[in-house]
């Protein structure tokens, strides 16, 4: 009879979260005299959160060895355990350490996400109906896929149906939907691989929206291109522009944010200006009048960051206080009510913020040492609090993780951990979370390796 179960292979390994260990765990069953016991089933069971095993041969062979086909680790970094058992015999336990998929840049679009790896390689995942993943196909991807063209990026930005990135010399490259010229290559044709933005302008930052794109030069001069409807390009017109066009007004900016049909920027003196569609008062100037040129928000405050949602905007003032304005439906503004606001209005809770990001219907922000708080619509778990309950005020993201960057998609959120790992949560039917599945996640999970 079987008496001893011993480890044969697969213990003490390291693998990226969600990925398989290099060696499949195997165990040997012997009798009290060390002879193999064949034809007996050994059960391999991961602990909760330690992933899953697939395939292999759980019945011992002539040498008394049973094995699994593979062990894919859990979706959060840290310790994973797997136990092999046989009735009447002491069990054995395998350990493995899950590590993050490391990124330097991370952004969340409509239903896709993109990141830059430490070597500069660009990766995208999720919906790919217009080629917004940049991998030369129109196929959705549930895990990171390499952006084609052999480019090494310093920045990446994801819009609704297109994406853009910057390379080391400041050239901008874009891919995906180009129906309004938002790729900036002058063609108007969708592109499944990166194409060079024309005009010879060198950029230090780039932001993408639904149908337009904007960038900053090193001196802070702003340029936009794509759909000009409602003045979202800030050039004083409503004309579509297939190549970078200067934002008028003579201002220089430290950052820009492009929303669905409006754009905002923090000027180098801390003044906050917005332009484009102004339904619900999303420009924050106290009116609902469309603006085709940069217009200061109605506030005496100075600001350090701004983020534009679909129909609202949020910003961080000097000192860290958060403000939102525009459409207040389902708690978009985080003020504790669903009432819209025409001017910057304090976010409830008194948090001191270091970063803020707004999506189609929700907003997240970082405070303190990287703690994340989210508010607004939560139908797909995009607030990361473990529920699908709409929140009218900032609510902590669960999981105990801290972040250095946080970005909102339409119904999902992604963030870069303080140790460099990529995490996402929320809607996932197109694979926008990059965890290798299409399952909704109501708390952060690690993005798996390419």
VONU-379299 format. One record per residue: residue in one letter; z, x, y of N, C-alpha, C in turn. Coordinates in steps of 0.2 Angstrom, whole numbers. Each point is the difference from the previous one (the first is absolute). Layout:
! residues N
R res  n.c3  n.c1  n.c2 ca.c3 ca.c1 ca.c2  c.c3  c.c1  c.c2
R   A     Z     X     Y     Z     X     Y     Z     X     Y
...
//
This chain:
! residues 450
R res  n.c3  n.c1  n.c2 ca.c3 ca.c1 ca.c2  c.c3  c.c1  c.c2
R   X     0     4    -6     0    -4     6     0     4     6
R   X    -3    -2     6     0     3     6     7     1     3
R   X     1     7     2     7     1     2     0     4     7
R   X    -6     3     2     0     4     6    -6    -1     4
R   X     0    -2     6    -6     0     5     1     5     5
R   X    -6     4     1     0     6     4    -6     0     5
R   X     1     3     6    -5     1     4    -5     5    -2
R   X    -7    -2     0    -5     5    -2    -4     2     6
R   X    -2    -4     5    -3     1     6     0    -5     5
R   X    -1     2     6     0    -5     6     6     0     4
R   X     5     4    -1     6    -1     4     0     5     6
R   X     4    -2     5     1     4     6    -7     2     4
R   X    -4    -5     1    -6     1     4     0    -3     7
R   X    -5     2     4    -1    -3     7    -7    -3     0
R   X     0    -5     4    -7    -3     1     0    -5     6
R   X    -5    -1     3    -1    -4     6     2    -7    -2
R   X     4    -4     5     2    -6    -1    -6    -5    -3
R   X     1    -4    -5    -5    -4    -3    -5     3    -4
R   X     0     7     0    -4     4    -5     3     2    -6
R   X    -5     2    -5     3     2    -7     3     7     0
R   X     4     1    -4     3     7    -1    -6     3    -4
R   X     0     7     1    -5     4    -3     1     0    -8
R   X     6    -1    -3     1     0    -7     3    -6    -2
R   X    -3    -3    -5     2    -7    -2     7     1    -4
R   X     5    -3     1     6     0    -4    -1    -1    -7
R   X     3     4    -4     0     0    -8     7     1    -3
R   X     1    -3    -5     7     1    -4    -1     1    -7
R   X     4     3    -3     0     1    -8     6    -3    -3
R   X    -2    -3    -5     5    -4    -4     1     4    -7
R   X     6     2    -2     2     4    -6     6    -3    -4
R   X     0     1    -6     6    -2    -4     6     5     1
R   X     5    -1    -3     6     5     1    -1     7    -3
R   X    -6     1    -3    -1     7    -3    -6     3     4
R   X    -2    -3     5    -6     2     5    -7    -1    -3
R   X     0    -5    -5    -7    -2    -2    -3    -5     4
R   X    -6     0     2    -3    -5     4     0    -7    -3
R   X     1    -5     4     0    -7    -2    -6    -4     2
R   X    -6    -1    -4    -6    -3     3     1    -7    -1
R   X    -5    -4     4    -1    -7    -1     5    -4     3
R   X     4     3     5     5    -4     3    -1    -1     8
R   X     1    -6     3    -1    -1     7     6     3     4
R   X    -2     4     5     4     2     6    -2    -4     6
R   X     5    -2     3    -1    -4     7     1     4     6
R   X    -5     1     4     1     4     6     0    -5     6
R   X     6     0     4     1    -5     5     2     3     7
R   X    -4     0     5     2     3     7     6    -5     3
R   X     4     4     3     6    -4     4    -4    -4     6
R   X     4    -4     3    -2    -4     5    -3     4     6
R   X    -6    -1     2    -2     5     6    -3     6    -2
R   X     0     1    -7    -3     7    -3    -7    -1    -3
R   X    -4    -5     3    -6     0    -2    -2    -4    -7
R   X    -5     2    -3    -2    -3    -7    -3     5    -4
R   X     0    -2    -7    -3     4    -5    -6    -4    -3
R   X    -5     3    -2    -6    -3    -3    -3     4    -5
R   X    -3    -3    -5    -4     3    -6     5     4    -4
R   X    -4     5    -3     4     4    -5     1    -3    -7
R   X     4     4    -4     2    -3    -6     7     0    -1
R   X     3    -6     0     7     0     0     3     0    -7
R   X    -4     0    -5     2     1    -7    -1     7    -2
R   X     6     3    -3     0     7    -2    -6     2    -5
R   X    -3     5     1    -5     3    -4     3     4    -6
R   X    -4     3    -4     2     4    -5     5     5     1
R   X     0     3     7     5     5     2     6    -4     3
R   X     0    -6     0     6    -4     3     0    -1     7
R   X    -6     2     3    -1     0     8    -3    -7     2
R   X     3    -3     5    -2    -6     4    -1     2     7
R   X    -6    -3     3    -1     2     7    -3    -6     4
R   X     0     1     7    -3    -5     4    -7     3     2
R   X    -4    -5     3    -6     3     2     1     3     7
R   X     3    -3     4     2     3     7     6    -3     3
R   X     3     3     4     6    -2     4    -1     0     7
R   X    -2    -6     3    -1     0     8     7    -2     3
R   X     1     5     5     7    -1     3     0    -6     5
R   X     6    -1     2     2    -5     5    -3     1     6
R   X     0    -5     5    -3     1     6     4     2     6
R   X     6     3    -1     4     3     5     2     7    -3
R   X     1     5     5     1     6    -2     7     1    -3
R   X     1     5    -4     7     1    -3     0     0    -8
R   X     6    -1    -3     1     1    -7    -3    -6    -3
R   X    -4     1    -6    -2    -5    -5     3     2    -7
R   X     1    -6    -3     3     2    -7    -4    -5    -5
R   X    -1     3    -6    -3    -4    -6     4     2    -6
R   X     2    -5    -4     4     0    -5    -4    -2    -7
R   X     1     5    -5    -3    -2    -6     5    -2    -5
R   X    -1    -5    -4     6    -3    -4    -3    -2    -7
R   X     4     1    -5    -1    -3    -6     7    -2    -3
R   X     0    -6    -3     6    -3    -2     4     4    -5
R   X     6     1     2     5     4    -5     0     7     2
R   X    -4     3     5    -1     7     1     2     1     8
R   X     3     5     2     2     1     7    -7     1     4
R   X     0    -4     5    -7     1     4     0     7     4
R   X    -6     1     3    -2     6     4    -3    -3     6
R   X     2     4     6    -3    -2     6    -4     6     3
R   X    -6    -2     3    -4     4     4     1    -1     7
R   X    -1     5     4     1     0     8    -6     2     3
R   X    -2    -3     6    -6     3     4     2    -2     7
R   X    -3     4     4     1     0     7    -6    -3     4
R   X     0    -5     3    -6    -3     4     0     3     7
R   X    -6     3     2    -1     3     6    -4    -4     5
R   X     0     0     6    -4    -4     5    -7     3     0
R   X    -5    -5     2    -7     2     2     1     2     7
R   X    -1     7     1     2     3     7    -6    -2     5
R   X     1    -2     6    -5    -1     5     3     3     7
R   X    -5     2     4     2     2     7    -2    -6     5
R   X    -4    -4    -2    -2    -6     4    -1    -6    -4
R   X     2    -6     2     0    -6    -4    -1    -6     5
R   X    -5    -4    -2    -1    -6     4    -2    -6    -4
R   X     1    -6     2    -1    -6    -3    -5    -5     4
R   X    -5    -2    -4    -5    -4     4     1    -7    -3
R   X    -6    -4     0     1    -7    -1     2    -1    -8
R   X    -4     2    -4     2     0    -7    -1     6    -4
R   X     0     6     4    -1     6    -3     4     5     4
R   X     1     6    -2     4     5     3    -3     7    -1
R   X     2     5     4    -3     7    -1     5     5     2
R   X    -1     6    -2     5     5     1    -3     7     0
R   X     3     5     2    -2     7     0     4     4    -4
R   X    -2     3    -5     4     5    -4     2     6     3
R   X     5     4    -2     1     6     4    -6     5     0
R   X    -5     0    -4    -5     4     0    -6    -2     5
R   X     1    -6     3    -5    -3     5    -4    -5    -4
R   X     0    -1    -6    -4    -5    -4     2    -7     2
R   X    -5    -4     2     1    -7     1     0    -4    -6
R   X     4    -5     0     0    -5    -6     1    -7     3
R   X    -3    -5    -3     1    -7     2     0    -4    -7
R   X     3    -6     1     1    -4    -6     0    -8     3
R   X    -1    -4    -5     0    -7     2    -7    -4     0
R   X    -1    -4     5    -6    -4     0    -5     4     3
R   X    -7    -1    -3    -5     5     2    -7    -4     1
R   X     1    -6     2    -6    -5     0    -5     3     5
R   X     2     4     5    -5     2     5    -1     8     0
R   X     3     3    -6     0     7     0     5     4     4
R   X     6    -4     1     5     3     5     4     5    -4
R   X    -1     1    -6     4     6    -4    -4     6     1
R   X    -6     0     2    -4     6     1    -1     4    -6
R   X     0    -3    -6    -1     4    -6    -7    -1    -3
R   X    -5    -3     4    -7    -1    -3    -1    -6    -4
R   X     5    -4    -1    -1    -6    -4     3    -6     4
R   X    -1    -6    -3     3    -6     3     5    -3    -4
R   X     3     4    -5     5    -2    -5     7     1     3
R   X     4    -6    -1     7     1     2     3     5    -4
R   X     6     3     2     4     5    -3     7    -1     0
R   X     4     0    -5     7    -1     0     4     6     0
R   X    -4     6     1     4     6     1    -4     5     4
R   X     2     5     3    -4     4     5    -6     2    -3
R   X    -6     0     4    -6     3    -2    -2     4     6
R   X    -3     6    -2    -2     5     5    -6    -3     5
R   X     1     1     6    -5    -1     5    -6     5    -1
R   X    -6    -2     0    -5     4    -2    -2     4     6
R   X    -5     5    -1    -3     4     5     3     7     1
R   X     5     1    -4     3     7     0     4     2     7
R   X     2    -5     4     3     1     6     8     1    -1
R   X     3     4     5     7     1     0     2    -3     6
R   X     5    -5     0     2    -4     6     7     3     2
R   X     1    -1     7     6     0     3     3    -6     2
R   X    -4    -6     0     2    -6     2    -4    -5    -4
R   X     3    -6    -2    -4    -6    -3     3    -6     3
R   X    -5    -5     1     2    -7     3    -4    -5    -4
R   X     4    -5    -2    -3    -6    -3     0    -6     4
R   X    -6    -3     0    -1    -6     4     0    -6    -5
R   X    -4    -5     1     0    -6    -4    -5     1    -5
R   X    -6     2     2    -6     1    -5    -3     7     1
R   X     3     5     4    -2     6     0     5     5     1
R   X    -1     7    -1     5     5     1    -3     6     4
R   X     4     4     3    -3     6     4     5     5    -1
R   X    -2     6     1     4     6    -1    -2     6     5
R   X     4     4     1    -1     6     4     0     6    -4
R   X    -5     5     1     1     7    -3     2     5     5
R   X     1     6    -3     3     5     4    -3     2     7
R   X    -6    -1     1    -3     2     6     0    -6     5
R   X     3    -6    -2     0    -6     4    -6    -5    -1
R   X    -5     2    -4    -5    -5    -1     3    -6    -4
R   X    -3    -6     2     3    -6    -3    -6    -2    -5
R   X     3    -3    -6    -5    -2    -5     3    -7    -2
R   X    -5    -5    -2     2    -7    -1    -4    -2    -6
R   X     3    -6    -3    -4    -3    -6     2    -7    -1
R   X    -4    -4    -3     2    -7    -2    -5    -4     4
R   X     3    -6     3    -4    -5     3    -2     3     7
R   X    -6    -2     2    -3     3     6    -4    -6     4
R   X     2    -6    -1    -4    -5     3     1    -1     7
R   X     5     3     4     0     0     7     0     7     3
R   X    -2     5    -5    -1     7     3     7     4     0
R   X     5    -3    -4     6     3     0     1     7    -3
R   X    -6     2    -4     0     6    -3    -2     6     5
R   X    -3    -2     5    -2     4     5    -6     5    -1
R   X    -4    -2    -5    -5     5    -2    -7    -3     3
R   X     0    -5     3    -6    -3     3    -4    -4    -4
R   X     2     0    -7    -5    -4    -4     1    -7    -1
R   X     6    -2     0     1    -7    -1     0    -2    -7
R   X     0     5    -5    -1    -1    -7     7     2    -3
R   X     2    -4    -5     6     1    -4    -1     7    -3
R   X     6     4    -1     0     6    -3     5     1    -5
R   X    -2     2    -7     5     1    -5     3     7     0
R   X    -3     4     4     3     7     1     0     2     7
R   X     5     4     2     1     2     7    -7     2     4
R   X    -1    -3     6    -5     2     4     3     3     7
R   X    -3     5     3     2     3     6    -1    -5     6
R   X     6    -1     4    -1    -4     6    -4     4     5
R   X    -5    -3     3    -4     3     5     3     1     6
R   X    -3     4     5     2     1     6     3     7     2
R   X     2     4    -6     3     6     1     7     1     3
R   X     3    -6     1     7     0     2     5     3    -5
R   X     5     4     2     5     3    -4     6    -4     1
R   X     3    -3    -6     6    -4     1     6     4    -3
R   X     6    -2     2     6     2    -3     4    -6    -3
R   X    -2    -6     1     3    -6    -4    -6    -5     0
R   X     1    -5    -5    -5    -5    -1     4    -6    -3
R   X    -2    -6     3     3    -6    -3    -6    -5    -1
R   X     1    -4    -6    -5    -5    -2     3    -7     1
R   X    -5    -5     1     3    -7     0    -5    -4    -4
R   X    -1    -7     1    -4    -4    -4    -8     2     1
R   X    -2     0     6    -7     2     2    -1     5     5
R   X     5     4     2    -1     5     5     5     6    -2
R   X    -2     6     3     4     6    -1     1     3     7
R   X     5     4     0     2     4     6     3     6    -1
R   X    -1     5     4     2     7    -1     2     3     7
R   X     5     5    -1     2     4     6    -3     7     0
R   X    -2     3     5    -1     7     1     6     4     1
R   X     0     6     0     6     4     1     3    -1     6
R   X    -4    -1     6     3    -1     6     2    -7     1
R   X     0    -5    -5     2    -6     1    -5    -6     2
R   X    -6     3     1    -5    -5     2    -2    -5    -6
R   X    -1    -6     1    -1    -5    -5    -7    -2    -1
R   X    -2    -1    -6    -7    -3    -2     1    -5    -5
R   X    -4    -5     0    -1    -5    -5    -7    -2    -1
R   X    -1    -3    -6    -7    -2    -2     1    -5    -5
R   X    -6    -4    -1     0    -6    -5    -1    -6     4
R   X     4    -6    -2    -1    -6     3     3     0     7
R   X    -4    -3     5     3     0     6     2    -7     2
R   X     0    -5    -4     2    -7     2     7     0     2
R   X     1    -3     6     6    -1     3     3     6     3
R   X    -4     5     1     2     6     4     4     5    -4
R   X     0     0    -7     5     4    -3    -2     7     0
R   X    -6     2     2    -1     7     1     2     3     7
R   X     2    -4     4     3     2     7    -5     4     4
R   X    -7    -2     0    -5     4     4    -2    -5     5
R   X     3    -6     2    -1    -4     5    -6    -5    -2
R   X    -2     0    -6    -5    -5    -3     2    -3    -6
R   X    -4    -4    -3     1    -3    -6    -6     2    -5
R   X    -3     5     1    -6     3    -3     2     4    -6
R   X    -3    -1    -6     1     4    -6    -2     7     2
R   X     3     5    -3    -1     7     1    -1     3    -7
R   X    -6     3    -1    -1     3    -7     3     8     0
R   X     2     2     6     2     7     0     6     0     5
R   X     4     5     0     6     1     5    -2    -1     7
R   X     4    -5     3    -1    -1     7     7     0     4
R   X     0     3     6     6     2     3     4    -7     2
R   X     6     0    -1     4    -5     3     1     1     7
R   X    -1    -5     4     0     1     8     7     0     2
R   X     1     2     7     6    -1     3     3     7     2
R   X    -3     5    -3     3     7     1     6     2    -2
R   X     3    -4    -5     7     2    -3    -1     5    -6
R   X     5     4    -1     1     4    -6     6    -3    -4
R   X    -2     1    -7     5    -4    -4     3     5    -5
R   X     6    -1    -2     3     3    -6    -1    -3    -6
R   X    -1    -6    -1    -2    -4    -6    -3    -6     1
R   X    -4    -3    -5    -4    -6     1     2    -4    -7
R   X    -1    -7     1     1    -4    -6    -5    -5     1
R   X    -4    -2    -5    -6    -5     0     2    -5    -5
R   X     0    -6     3     2    -6    -4    -6    -4    -2
R   X     1    -7    -2    -6    -3    -2    -6    -1     6
R   X     3    -2     6    -5    -1     5     3     3     7
R   X     5     4     0     2     3     6     2     7    -2
R   X     1     4     5     2     7     0     6     2     5
R   X     5     4    -2     5     2     5     0     8    -1
R   X     3     3     6     1     7     0     6     2     4
R   X     3     5    -2     6     2     4    -3     6     4
R   X     0    -1     7    -2     6     4     4     6     0
R   X    -2     5     3     4     6    -1     6     0     5
R   X     0    -5     5     6    -1     4     5    -5    -3
R   X    -2    -3    -6     5    -5    -3    -2    -7     1
R   X    -5    -1     5    -2    -7     1    -4    -2    -6
R   X     1    -7    -1    -3    -3    -6    -6    -5     3
R   X    -6     1    -2    -6    -4     2    -3    -3    -6
R   X    -3    -6     1    -3    -3    -6    -7    -3     3
R   X    -4    -2    -5    -7    -3     2    -3    -3    -6
R   X    -4    -5     2    -3    -4    -5     2    -8     0
R   X    -1    -3    -6     2    -7     0     8    -1     1
R   X     1    -5     4     7    -1     2     3    -7    -2
R   X    -3    -3    -5     3    -6    -3     7     1    -2
R   X     5    -5     1     7     1    -1     3     5     4
R   X    -3     3     5     3     5     4     1     7    -3
R   X    -4     2    -5     1     6    -3    -1     6     4
R   X    -3     0     6    -1     5     4     7     2     4
R   X     4    -5     0     7     1     3     0     0     8
R   X    -6    -2     3     0     0     8     2    -6     3
R   X     3    -5    -4     3    -6     3    -5    -6     0
R   X    -7     2    -2    -5    -5     0    -3    -1    -7
R   X    -5    -4     0    -4    -1    -6    -7     2     1
R   X    -1     3     6    -7     2     2    -3     6    -4
R   X    -6     0    -2    -3     5    -3    -1     6     5
R   X     1     6    -3    -1     6     5    -5     5    -3
R   X    -5     2     3    -5     4    -2     1     7     2
R   X     6     1     4     2     7     2     7     1    -1
R   X     3     6    -1     7     0    -1     4    -3     5
R   X     5    -4    -2     5    -3     5     7     1    -2
R   X     4     2     5     7     1    -2     4    -6    -2
R   X     4     1    -5     4    -5    -3     5    -2     6
R   X     3    -6     0     5    -2     5     7     3    -2
R   X     1     6     2     7     3    -2     0     6     4
R   X     7     1     3     1     7     4     2     5    -5
R   X     0    -1    -7     2     5    -4    -5     5    -1
R   X     2     6    -3    -5     5    -3     1     0    -7
R   X    -6     1    -4     0     0    -7    -2     6    -3
R   X     1     1    -7    -1     5    -4    -5    -1    -5
R   X    -1    -7    -2    -4    -2    -6    -2    -7     1
R   X    -6    -2    -3    -2    -7     1    -4    -1    -7
R   X     0    -6    -2    -4    -2    -6    -2    -7     1
R   X    -6    -2    -1    -4    -6     1    -1    -4    -7
R   X     3    -6     0    -1    -4    -6    -7    -4     1
R   X    -1    -5    -4    -5    -4     1     0    -5     6
R   X     6    -3     2     0    -4     5     7     1     4
R   X     2     6     0     6     2     3     1     8     1
R   X     4     2     3     1     8     1     8     1     0
R   X     1     6    -2     7     3     1     0     7     2
R   X     6     2     3     0     7     3     7     2     0
R   X     1     7     0     6     3     1     1     3     7
R   X     5    -2     3     1     3     7     4     7     0
R   X    -1     3     5     4     6     1     8    -1    -2
R   X     3     4    -4     6    -2    -2     1    -3    -7
R   X    -6    -3    -2     0    -3    -7     1    -8    -1
R   X     0    -3     6     1    -8    -1    -7    -2    -2
R   X     0    -6    -4    -6    -3    -2    -2    -6     4
R   X    -6    -1     1    -3    -6     4    -6    -3    -4
R   X    -1    -6     0    -6    -3    -2    -2    -6     4
R   X    -6    -2     0    -3    -6     4    -6    -2    -3
R   X    -2    -6     2    -6    -4    -3     2    -6    -4
R   X    -4    -1    -6     2    -5    -4     6     1    -4
R   X     5    -5     0     6     0    -3     1    -3    -7
R   X    -6    -3    -2     0    -4    -6     4     4    -6
R   X     3    -3    -4     4     3    -6     3     6     1
R   X     3     1     6     4     6     2    -3     6     1
R   X    -7     0     2    -4     6     1     4     5     5
R   X     4    -3     5     2     4     6     7     3    -2
R   X     3    -3    -5     7     3    -2     5    -2     5
R   X    -1    -5     4     5    -2     5     5    -5    -2
R   X     0    -2    -6     4    -6    -3    -3    -7     1
R   X    -6     0     3    -3    -7     0    -7     1    -1
R   X    -3    -6     0    -8     0    -1    -3    -2     7
R   X     3     1     5    -3    -1     7    -4     6     2
R   X    -6    -2     2    -4     6     3     2     2     6
R   X    -2     6     2     2     4     6    -6     3     4
R   X     0    -1     7    -5     3     3     1     7     3
R   X     6     2     0     2     7     2     5     3    -5
R   X     0     6     0     5     4    -5     7    -3     0
R   X     2    -2    -6     6    -3    -1     4     4    -6
R   X     7     1     2     4     4    -5     0    -3    -7
R   X    -1     5    -5     1    -2    -7     7     0    -1
R   X     2    -5    -4     7    -2    -2     3     6    -4
R   X     7     1     1     3     5    -5     2     6     4
R   X    -3     2     5     2     6     4    -1     6    -3
R   X    -5     0    -5    -1     7    -4    -3     5     5
R   X     1     6    -1    -3     6     4    -6     2    -5
R   X    -6    -1     3    -6     1    -4    -3     7     1
R   X    -3     2    -5    -4     7     1    -7    -2    -1
R   X    -2    -5    -4    -7    -2    -1    -1    -7    -1
R   X    -6    -3     1    -1    -7    -1    -7    -1    -2
R   X    -1    -5    -5    -7    -2    -2    -1    -7    -1
R   X    -5    -3     2    -1    -7     0    -6    -2    -5
R   X     0    -5    -4    -6    -2    -4    -2    -7     3
R   X    -3    -3    -5    -3    -7     2     5    -5     1
R   X     6     0    -3     5    -4     1     7     2    -1
R   X     1     7    -1     7     3     0     0     7     3
R   X     6     2     1     1     6     4     5     4    -4
R   X     0     7     0     5     4    -3     2     5     5
R   X     6     3     0     2     5     4     4     5    -3
R   X     1     6     2     5     5    -2     5     1     5
R   X     6     1    -3     6     2     5     4     5    -3
R   X     4     3     4     5     5    -2    -3     6    -4
R   X     2     1    -6    -3     5    -5    -5    -2    -4
R   X    -4    -5     2    -6    -2    -4     1    -7    -3
R   X     5    -4     1     1    -6    -3    -5    -5     3
R   X    -3    -4    -5    -5    -4     2     2    -8     0
R   X    -2    -3     5     2    -7     1    -7    -4     1
R   X    -1    -6    -2    -6    -4     0     2    -7     2
R   X    -5    -4     3     1    -7     2    -7    -3     0
R   X     1    -7     0    -6    -4     1    -2    -3    -7
R   X    -6    -2    -1    -3    -3    -6     1     4    -6
R   X     2    -3    -6     2     4    -6    -2    -3    -6
R   X    -6    -4     0    -2    -3    -6    -2     4    -5
R   X    -1     6     1    -2     5    -6     5     6    -1
R   X     6    -1     3     5     5    -1    -1     6     5
R   X    -4    -1     5    -2     6     4     6     2     5
R   X     5    -3     0     6     2     4     4     5    -4
R   X    -1     0    -7     4     5    -4     7    -2    -1
R   X     2    -6     1     7    -2    -1     2    -3    -6
R   X    -5     0    -5     1    -3    -7    -1    -7     0
R   X    -2    -3     6    -2    -8     0    -7    -1     2
R   X    -1    -7     1    -6    -2     4     2    -4     5
R   X     6     1     3     3    -4     5    -2     2     7
R   X    -3    -4     4    -2     2     7     7     2     4
R   X    -1     6     4     6     2     4    -2     0     7
R   X     5    -3     4    -1     0     7     3     6     4
R   X     4     4    -4     3     6     3    -1     6    -5
R   X     1     6     3    -1     6    -4     4    -1    -6
R   X    -2     2    -6     3    -1    -7    -1     7    -4
R   X     5     3    -2     0     6    -4    -5     0    -6
R   X    -4     5     0    -4     1    -6     4     3    -6
R   X     0    -3    -6     4     2    -5    -2     6    -4
R   X     4     3    -4    -2     6    -4     4     6     2
R   X     3     1     6     4     6     2    -5     5     2
R   X    -6    -1     1    -5     6     2     0     1     8
R   X    -1     6     2    -1     1     7    -7     2     1
R   X    -3    -1     6    -7     1     2    -1     3     6
R   X    -6     4     1    -2     3     6    -5    -4     3
R   X    -4    -4    -4    -6    -3     3     0    -7    -4
R   X    -2    -5     4     0    -7    -3    -6    -3     3
R   X    -4    -4    -4    -7    -3     2     0    -7    -3
R   X    -3    -4     4    -1    -7    -3    -7    -2    -1
R   X    -1    -3    -6    -7    -3    -1     1    -8     2
R   X    -5    -4    -3     0    -7     1     6    -3    -3
R   X     1     1    -7     5    -2    -4     4     5    -4
R   X    -1     6     2     4     6    -4     2     5     5
R   X     4     4    -2     3     5     4     0     7    -4
R   X    -1     5     4     0     7    -3     4     5     4
R   X     4     4    -3     4     5     4     0     7    -3
R   X     1     5     4     1     7    -3     7     1     0
R   X     3     2    -6     7     2     0     1     6     4
R   X     6     2     1     2     5     4    -1     7    -4
R   X    -1    -1    -7    -2     6    -4    -7     0    -1
R   X    -4    -4     3    -7     1    -1    -4    -5    -5
R   X     4    -4    -3    -3    -5    -5    -2    -6     3
R   X    -5    -3    -3    -4    -6     2     3    -6    -4
R   X     2    -5     4     2    -6    -3    -3    -6     3
R   X    -1    -6    -3    -3    -6     2     4    -6    -3
R   X    -1    -6     4     3    -6    -3    -4    -6     3
R   X     1    -6    -4    -4    -6     3    -5    -2    -4
R   X    -5    -3     3    -6    -3    -4    -4     6    -3
R   X    -3    -2    -6    -3     6    -4    -5    -2    -5
R   X    -3    -6     2    -5    -3    -5    -7     4     0
R   X    -1     5     5    -5     4     0     2     7    -1
R   X     6     1    -1     2     7    -2     3     4     7
R   X     1    -4     5     2     4     6     6     4     0
R   X     4    -1    -5     7     3     0    -1     7    -4
R   X    -6     1    -3    -1     6    -3     4     2    -6
R   X     4    -5    -3     4     1    -6    -3     0    -6
R   X    -7    -1    -1    -3    -1    -6     0    -7    -3
R   X     2    -4     4     1    -7    -2    -3    -5     5
R   X     0    -6    -1    -2    -5     5     6    -5     0
R   X     6     2    -1     6    -4     0     3     0     7
R   X     2    -6     3     4     0     6     6     4    -1
R   X     2     4     5     7     4     0     4    -2     6
R   X     6    -3    -1     4    -2     6     5     5     3
R   X     0     6    -4     3     6     3    -4     6    -1
R   X     1     6     3    -5     6     0     0     2    -7
R   X    -7     2    -2    -1     4    -6    -5     6     2
R   X     1     5    -4    -4     6     2    -7    -1    -2
R   X    -4     3     5    -8     0    -2    -1     6    -5
R   X    -4    -2    -5    -1     4    -6    -5     6     2
R   X     0     5    -4    -5     5     1    -7    -2    -1
R   X    -5     3     3    -7    -1     0    -2     0    -8
//
